[in-house]
């Protein structure tokens, strides 16, 4: 194992959302409604502990993360501690915060599901295509190196060429996000489409994770020989300040953090749970990139590790071309 410390924190600052995406259940799930959101002081305390635990990357996520009232000071504090930061937004609120966000986000991603305005709005459940386009251009003007994140399934695969052309022409990064099996979703796993994606690897502006695509093609996580390293590689924090076990999408246990994140993470209970990660029934065939993107790095010199490193090098190369 190359690492023995967590790399990433998926920090859910809010589960409120102003989109109504087909493939997401956050906006429709009753258990997320009226959920208490952390104070800035709680976030700062957790960020300090995450730093001491060795975490390098904080993904401030949601919901729509720009709905969190303290998102700007939270990002400022994260950068002060030296974290690499990420936010994915639907673009609806970006204009409001754009100038304040300059220098605070290392990976700024705008969700785009189709280059056809009507289809994008239909998939998002709200009219937001024009806001995404305007937000991307504003981010470029502010030199924030924006990315388009394209959640891909078999129905919108035909749109990928247009999105690639748009990103290439505008010198924008493109990240593909194969949809995974969750509540009503069917996982993106058709080998024909996966092969077509892989052939695009060296195309300008597009960023594909070859390890993830190979993993999907192989059937995903096998509970008898698990790849997943959630709890080891990735820490997941909920808006109401709980540690979610083992992940956000399939958690079966919540531990109240209450200023004890480091102590909880290093506890005997977590040590035992880490040994079971990937072996539960809900882990079988899982392909959720939120956890496998880092898990591959823990399988040193495996095929997944090597493909992940190659993909990372391509990502860094493409980033130099973003304007």
Secondary structure, 3 states (H helix, E strand, C coil): CCCCCCCEEEEECCCCCCCCCCCCCHHHCHHHCCCCCCCHHHHHHHHHHHHHHCCCEEEEECCCHHHCCCHHHHHHHHHHCCCEEEEEECCCCHHHHHHHHCCCCCEEEEECCCCCHHHHHHHHCCCCHHHHHHHHHHHHHCCCCCEEEEEECCCCHHHHHHHHHHHHHHCCEEEEEECCCCCCCCCCCCHHHHHHHHCCCCCCCEECCHHHHHHHHCCCCCCCCCCCCECCCEEEECCCCEEEECCCCCCCEEEECCCCHHHHHCCHHHHHHHHHCCCCHHHCCCCCHHHHHHHHHHCCCCHHHHHHHHHHHHHHHHHCCCC
